[in-house]
């Protein structure tokens, strides 16, 4: 295959430095795959015949990070770009279904490529051309994910490769080759040996991929290894769940919400599951908020939308409206009036935000400091008065004007004093 990969100048410089010092050097793995497919690589990994100490010696004068030295990786920084440079290697025995106990360095790139996970990730390239010993180009053209060598061996070496295969099938919109697919089902329980943090990283990428629906239908049994609750969902409901997820765009939070709305119907604690999967607190909180409010009515009036903005915040209200639209699409509800209500709500929300209309304490033109200056001392009273004022502003009973708000606050204070005196 005669083609040229356009590499960043920093990558070219690193390859040239290694070659000038008498070593072979190639870009390898995902950056080669992505370049061939036509997407911009997120990082550029380099593989070389140079031993770790020889890599360090070749890049004297450059900042070097030795974090992966044990496995032959040296990170070199060129013009603020971090490049991982790894010696050709043969992996030793895998005892934990995740990482080799040891690595053996070699001067043969063919042996290095043989140890990699999938054919599309087992290619190398430099200015002299492409090395493709495992038919990676063929599998890219076939749009398939296929293990290098025997699938059972690859997955038993590293159980996370099971989810990586599914993730690549989702994000690249590829299918999984038959023998590789059979091995995934057969070896799915290897995922029990993998840290939940690593599983969730791959799962999140899978969820936001273009082809996630077909992957999650085919490999529901695999996903149930780390989310066993979905075993209770029948195939028809599962297909509907995936339809819901498709119709809310590829945003991770939205897809998680639609997935767990169905799981919650099984009387299962969704926060517990999300915590078990070690999602961050912000994601858990957002999903909980959306699940609590997804089936509540939002009337398209300025006062009502301001109240929802105050309750949920801008980002969460945007999420909620997307969920409502996605749910209607999934149910094939052709209710133009109902859809128009949602779109009208969206327009009102945009107008409120663009005009900086007041819907929270943050954009009210009076603060606790102002109340202290007119004689309020108790923190509890400050909070009470501010919230009374905010509700009056939201209900459009008074203007969000500092002078007016202070006068109204004085009336509240006087009423409080009268009440106390009585």
C-alpha positions as CSV (number, residue, x, y, z in Angstrom):
1,X,0.0,0.0,0.0
2,X,1.6,3.2,-1.1
3,X,0.5,6.1,1.1
4,X,2.0,8.7,3.3
5,X,1.1,9.5,6.9
6,X,1.3,13.2,7.8
7,X,3.1,13.2,11.2
8,X,3.7,16.2,13.5
9,X,7.1,17.7,13.2
10,X,7.9,16.6,16.8
11,X,7.2,12.9,15.8
12,X,9.4,13.2,12.7
13,X,12.1,14.7,14.8
14,X,12.0,11.9,17.3
15,X,12.1,9.2,14.5
16,X,15.1,11.0,12.9
17,X,17.0,11.3,16.1
18,X,16.7,7.6,16.7
19,X,17.6,6.7,13.1
20,X,20.6,9.1,13.2
21,X,21.8,7.2,16.3
22,X,21.7,3.9,14.4
23,X,18.3,2.5,15.6
24,X,15.1,1.5,13.8
25,X,12.1,3.6,14.8
26,X,8.4,3.6,13.8
27,X,5.1,5.1,14.9
28,X,2.9,2.2,15.9
29,X,-0.5,1.2,17.1
30,X,-3.5,3.5,17.3
31,X,-1.9,6.5,15.6
32,X,-1.2,4.4,12.5
33,X,-4.7,2.9,12.6
34,X,-6.4,6.3,12.9
35,X,-4.3,7.9,10.2
36,X,-5.3,5.1,7.8
37,X,-8.9,5.4,8.7
38,X,-8.7,9.1,8.3
39,X,-9.2,10.5,11.8
40,X,-6.7,12.6,13.7
41,X,-4.7,10.6,16.2
42,X,-5.0,11.6,19.9
43,X,-1.5,10.6,20.6
44,X,1.6,9.3,18.7
45,X,3.4,6.3,20.1
46,X,6.9,5.3,18.8
47,X,8.5,1.9,18.9
48,X,12.2,1.4,18.4
49,X,15.0,-1.2,18.4
50,X,16.9,1.1,20.9
51,X,17.0,-0.2,24.5
52,X,15.7,2.2,27.2
53,X,19.1,3.4,28.2
54,X,19.9,4.0,24.5
55,X,16.7,6.0,24.1
56,X,17.7,8.2,27.0
57,X,21.2,8.6,25.5
58,X,19.8,9.5,22.1
59,X,17.6,12.3,23.6
60,X,20.2,14.0,25.8
61,X,19.3,17.6,26.2
62,X,15.5,16.8,26.1
63,X,13.3,16.5,29.1
64,X,12.7,12.8,29.8
65,X,10.2,11.0,32.0
66,X,11.2,7.5,33.1
67,X,7.8,6.3,34.4
68,X,7.5,3.2,32.1
69,X,11.2,2.3,32.2
70,X,10.5,-1.2,33.5
71,X,8.4,-2.1,30.5
72,X,10.8,-0.3,28.1
73,X,8.9,3.0,27.8
74,X,10.6,6.4,28.0
75,X,8.6,9.6,27.6
76,X,10.4,12.3,25.7
77,X,9.1,15.9,25.6
78,X,9.8,17.8,22.3
79,X,8.3,21.3,22.0
80,X,5.9,20.5,24.9
81,X,4.7,17.4,23.1
82,X,4.9,14.2,25.2
83,X,6.0,11.2,23.1
84,X,6.1,7.7,24.5
85,X,9.0,5.8,23.0
86,X,9.1,2.0,23.7
87,X,11.6,-0.6,22.9
88,X,10.5,-3.6,20.8
89,X,9.5,-6.2,23.3
90,X,8.1,-9.7,23.8
91,X,5.7,-10.0,26.8
92,X,6.4,-12.6,29.5
93,X,3.9,-14.7,31.3
94,X,0.5,-13.2,32.2
95,X,-0.7,-14.3,35.6
96,X,-3.4,-11.7,36.4
97,X,-5.1,-11.5,33.1
98,X,-4.0,-7.9,32.8
99,X,-0.2,-7.3,32.6
100,X,2.9,-9.4,31.9
101,X,5.1,-10.4,34.8
102,X,8.1,-9.4,32.7
103,X,9.1,-8.2,29.3
104,X,11.9,-9.3,27.1
105,X,13.4,-6.7,24.8
106,X,14.1,-7.6,21.2
107,X,15.5,-6.0,18.1
108,X,12.8,-7.4,15.8
109,X,9.8,-5.3,15.1
110,X,7.9,-8.4,13.8
111,X,8.0,-9.9,17.4
112,X,6.8,-6.7,18.9
113,X,3.8,-6.5,16.5
114,X,2.9,-10.1,17.2
115,X,2.2,-9.4,20.9
116,X,-0.4,-6.7,20.2
117,X,-4.1,-7.0,20.7
118,X,-5.9,-6.5,17.3
119,X,-4.7,-6.5,13.8
120,X,-5.7,-2.9,13.2
121,X,-3.5,-1.9,16.1
122,X,-0.5,-4.1,15.0
123,X,0.9,-1.9,12.2
124,X,4.0,0.3,12.2
125,X,5.1,3.2,9.9
126,X,8.0,5.5,9.2
127,X,9.2,7.4,6.2
128,X,10.2,4.1,4.4
129,X,6.6,2.8,4.5
130,X,4.1,0.6,6.3
131,X,4.8,-2.7,8.1
132,X,1.6,-4.7,8.2
133,X,2.4,-8.4,9.1
134,X,-1.1,-9.2,10.4
135,X,-3.4,-7.9,7.7
136,X,-4.4,-4.8,9.6
137,X,-5.2,-3.0,6.3
138,X,-7.4,-5.8,5.2
139,X,-9.4,-5.7,8.4
140,X,-9.7,-2.0,8.2
141,X,-11.1,-2.4,4.7
142,X,-13.4,-5.2,6.0
143,X,-14.3,-3.0,9.0
144,X,-13.7,-5.7,11.5
145,X,-12.0,-6.1,14.8
146,X,-9.9,-9.3,14.8
147,X,-7.3,-10.5,17.4
148,X,-3.7,-11.0,16.4
149,X,-3.2,-14.7,16.6
150,X,-5.5,-16.8,18.8
151,X,-8.3,-14.8,20.4
152,X,-8.4,-17.0,23.6
153,X,-4.7,-16.4,24.1
154,X,-5.0,-12.7,23.6
155,X,-7.9,-12.3,26.0
156,X,-6.4,-14.5,28.7
157,X,-3.3,-12.4,28.5
158,X,-5.4,-9.2,29.2
159,X,-9.0,-9.5,30.0
160,X,-9.6,-5.8,29.4
161,X,-9.1,-6.5,25.6
162,X,-12.6,-8.0,25.7
163,X,-14.0,-4.6,26.4
164,X,-11.5,-2.9,24.1
165,X,-12.7,-5.0,21.2
166,X,-16.3,-4.0,21.9
167,X,-15.3,-0.3,22.3
168,X,-13.4,-0.3,19.0
169,X,-16.4,-1.9,17.3
170,X,-18.6,0.9,18.7
171,X,-16.4,3.9,18.1
172,X,-15.1,2.8,14.7
173,X,-18.5,1.4,13.6
174,X,-16.8,-2.0,12.9
175,X,-18.0,-5.5,13.4
176,X,-16.2,-8.1,15.5
177,X,-14.8,-11.0,13.5
178,X,-16.5,-14.3,14.2
179,X,-13.8,-16.2,16.1
180,X,-12.9,-13.1,18.1
181,X,-16.6,-12.7,18.9
182,X,-17.0,-16.3,20.1
183,X,-14.0,-15.9,22.3
184,X,-15.4,-12.7,23.9
185,X,-18.5,-14.6,24.9
186,X,-16.5,-17.6,26.1
187,X,-14.0,-15.5,28.2
188,X,-16.3,-12.7,29.4
189,X,-15.7,-13.7,33.1
190,X,-12.1,-12.6,32.7
191,X,-13.5,-9.1,33.3
192,X,-14.0,-10.0,36.9
193,X,-10.2,-9.9,37.3
194,X,-10.0,-6.3,35.9
195,X,-10.3,-3.2,38.1
196,X,-13.6,-1.4,37.8
197,X,-11.9,1.9,37.0
198,X,-10.4,0.4,33.8
199,X,-13.7,-1.3,32.9
200,X,-15.6,2.0,33.2
201,X,-13.1,3.9,31.0
202,X,-13.7,1.5,28.2
203,X,-17.4,1.2,28.8
204,X,-17.9,5.0,28.7
205,X,-16.1,5.1,25.3
206,X,-18.3,2.2,24.1
207,X,-21.5,4.0,25.2
208,X,-20.7,7.2,23.2
209,X,-19.7,5.3,20.0
210,X,-21.7,5.4,16.8
211,X,-22.2,1.6,16.7
212,X,-23.0,1.1,20.5
213,X,-26.5,-0.2,19.9
214,X,-25.5,-3.3,17.9
215,X,-22.5,-3.9,20.2
216,X,-24.7,-3.8,23.4
217,X,-27.3,-6.1,21.9
218,X,-24.8,-8.7,20.8
219,X,-22.7,-8.5,24.0
220,X,-25.4,-7.9,26.7
221,X,-24.1,-11.0,28.5
222,X,-20.6,-9.5,28.6
223,X,-21.9,-6.1,30.0
224,X,-23.9,-8.1,32.6
225,X,-20.6,-9.3,34.1
226,X,-20.0,-5.8,35.6
227,X,-23.7,-4.6,35.6
228,X,-25.5,-7.9,36.6
229,X,-28.7,-5.9,37.1
230,X,-29.3,-5.9,33.3
231,X,-29.8,-9.7,33.4
232,X,-33.4,-8.8,34.6
233,X,-34.1,-6.8,31.5
234,X,-35.7,-8.8,28.7
235,X,-34.4,-8.4,25.1
236,X,-37.4,-6.3,24.0
237,X,-37.0,-3.9,26.9
238,X,-33.2,-3.9,26.3
239,X,-33.7,-2.9,22.6
240,X,-36.1,-0.1,23.7
241,X,-33.5,1.1,26.2
242,X,-30.9,1.3,23.5
243,X,-33.3,3.2,21.3
244,X,-33.8,5.7,24.1
245,X,-30.1,6.0,24.5
246,X,-29.7,6.6,20.7
247,X,-32.3,9.3,20.6
248,X,-30.6,11.5,23.2
249,X,-27.3,12.0,21.2
250,X,-23.9,10.6,22.2
251,X,-23.5,12.5,25.4
252,X,-22.3,10.2,28.1
253,X,-24.4,11.6,30.9
254,X,-27.6,11.4,28.8
255,X,-26.9,7.8,27.7
256,X,-26.1,6.7,31.3
257,X,-29.3,8.3,32.4
258,X,-31.5,6.6,29.8
259,X,-29.8,3.2,30.6
260,X,-30.3,3.5,34.3
261,X,-33.9,4.8,34.1
262,X,-34.8,1.3,32.8
263,X,-32.7,-0.4,35.5
264,X,-34.3,1.7,38.2
265,X,-37.7,0.2,37.2
266,X,-36.4,-3.1,38.5
267,X,-36.5,-1.5,42.1
268,X,-32.7,-1.3,42.0
269,X,-30.7,1.5,43.6
270,X,-29.1,3.3,40.7
271,X,-26.8,5.5,42.9
272,X,-25.5,2.2,44.5
273,X,-24.7,0.8,41.1
274,X,-22.9,4.0,39.9
275,X,-20.9,4.1,43.2
276,X,-20.0,0.5,42.8
277,X,-18.8,1.3,39.3
278,X,-16.8,4.2,40.8
279,X,-18.3,7.0,38.7
280,X,-17.4,10.4,40.0
281,X,-19.7,12.3,42.4
282,X,-20.7,14.9,39.8
283,X,-21.8,12.3,37.3
284,X,-23.8,10.3,39.9
285,X,-25.5,13.5,41.1
286,X,-26.4,14.6,37.6
287,X,-27.8,11.2,36.7
288,X,-29.9,11.1,39.9
289,X,-31.3,14.6,39.2
290,X,-32.3,13.7,35.7
291,X,-33.8,10.4,36.7
292,X,-35.9,12.1,39.4
293,X,-37.3,14.8,37.0
294,X,-37.4,13.2,33.6
295,X,-41.2,12.5,33.7
296,X,-42.2,15.8,35.3
297,X,-44.0,18.5,33.3
298,X,-42.3,21.8,32.4
299,X,-44.8,24.5,31.4
300,X,-43.4,26.9,28.8
301,X,-43.8,30.1,30.8
302,X,-41.1,32.5,31.9
303,X,-41.9,32.0,35.6
304,X,-42.0,28.2,35.4
305,X,-38.8,28.0,33.4
306,X,-37.0,30.3,35.8
307,X,-38.1,28.0,38.7
308,X,-36.7,25.0,36.8
309,X,-33.5,26.8,36.1
310,X,-33.3,27.6,39.8
311,X,-34.0,24.0,40.8
312,X,-31.7,22.2,38.3
313,X,-29.3,24.8,36.8
314,X,-28.8,25.6,33.2
315,X,-26.9,22.4,32.1
316,X,-29.2,20.0,33.8
317,X,-32.3,21.7,32.4
318,X,-30.8,21.4,28.9
319,X,-30.1,17.7,29.6
320,X,-33.7,17.2,30.8
321,X,-35.3,18.8,27.7
322,X,-33.1,16.5,25.5
323,X,-34.3,13.5,27.4
324,X,-37.9,14.5,27.0
325,X,-37.4,14.9,23.2
326,X,-35.5,11.6,23.0
327,X,-38.2,9.8,24.9
328,X,-40.9,11.0,22.6
329,X,-39.0,10.0,19.5
330,X,-38.4,6.5,21.0
331,X,-42.1,6.0,21.7
332,X,-42.9,7.2,18.2
333,X,-45.2,9.9,19.7
334,X,-46.2,12.2,16.9
335,X,-47.6,14.9,19.2
336,X,-46.7,18.1,17.6
337,X,-48.3,20.2,20.4
338,X,-46.3,18.4,23.1
339,X,-43.0,18.7,21.1
340,X,-43.7,22.4,20.5
341,X,-44.1,22.9,24.2
342,X,-40.6,21.5,24.8
343,X,-39.2,23.6,22.0
344,X,-40.9,26.7,23.4
345,X,-39.5,25.9,26.8
346,X,-36.1,25.7,25.3
347,X,-36.5,29.0,23.5
348,X,-37.7,30.7,26.8
349,X,-34.7,29.2,28.6
350,X,-32.3,30.6,26.0
351,X,-34.0,34.0,26.2
352,X,-33.8,34.1,30.0
353,X,-30.1,33.2,29.9
354,X,-29.2,35.6,27.1
355,X,-31.0,38.5,28.8
356,X,-29.5,37.6,32.2
357,X,-32.9,37.4,33.8
358,X,-32.8,36.5,37.4
359,X,-33.5,32.9,38.4
360,X,-31.0,32.3,41.2
361,X,-29.3,34.0,44.1
362,X,-26.2,34.2,41.9
363,X,-27.8,36.7,39.5
364,X,-29.9,38.6,42.0
365,X,-28.9,42.2,42.5
366,X,-28.7,42.0,46.2
367,X,-26.3,40.0,48.5
368,X,-26.0,39.0,52.1
369,X,-23.5,41.8,52.5
370,X,-26.1,44.3,51.5
371,X,-28.5,42.9,54.1
372,X,-25.8,43.1,56.8
373,X,-25.4,46.8,56.0
374,X,-29.1,47.4,56.7
375,X,-28.9,45.7,60.0
376,X,-29.5,41.9,59.5
377,X,-27.0,40.0,61.6
378,X,-28.3,36.4,61.8
379,X,-27.1,34.1,59.0
380,X,-30.4,32.2,59.1
381,X,-32.3,35.5,58.6
382,X,-30.1,36.5,55.7
383,X,-30.8,33.3,53.9
384,X,-34.5,33.5,54.6
385,X,-34.8,37.1,53.3
386,X,-32.7,36.5,50.2
387,X,-35.0,33.5,49.3
388,X,-38.1,35.5,49.8
389,X,-36.7,38.2,47.5
390,X,-35.7,35.7,44.9
391,X,-39.2,34.2,44.8
392,X,-40.7,37.6,44.4
393,X,-38.3,38.4,41.5
394,X,-38.9,35.0,39.8
395,X,-42.7,35.5,40.1
396,X,-42.2,39.0,38.6
397,X,-43.8,40.7,41.6
398,X,-40.7,43.0,42.0
399,X,-37.9,44.0,39.8
400,X,-34.3,42.7,40.1
401,X,-33.2,46.2,41.0
402,X,-30.9,46.7,44.0
403,X,-32.7,49.8,45.4
404,X,-36.1,48.1,45.1
405,X,-34.8,44.9,46.6
406,X,-33.3,46.8,49.6
407,X,-36.5,48.6,50.3
408,X,-38.5,45.3,50.1
409,X,-35.9,43.7,52.4
410,X,-36.5,46.5,55.0
411,X,-40.2,45.7,54.9
412,X,-39.5,42.0,55.5
413,X,-37.2,42.9,58.4
414,X,-39.8,45.2,60.0
415,X,-42.5,42.5,59.6
416,X,-40.1,40.0,61.3
417,X,-39.6,42.4,64.2
418,X,-43.4,42.9,64.6
419,X,-43.9,39.1,64.6
420,X,-41.2,38.7,67.2
421,X,-42.6,41.5,69.4
422,X,-46.0,39.9,69.3
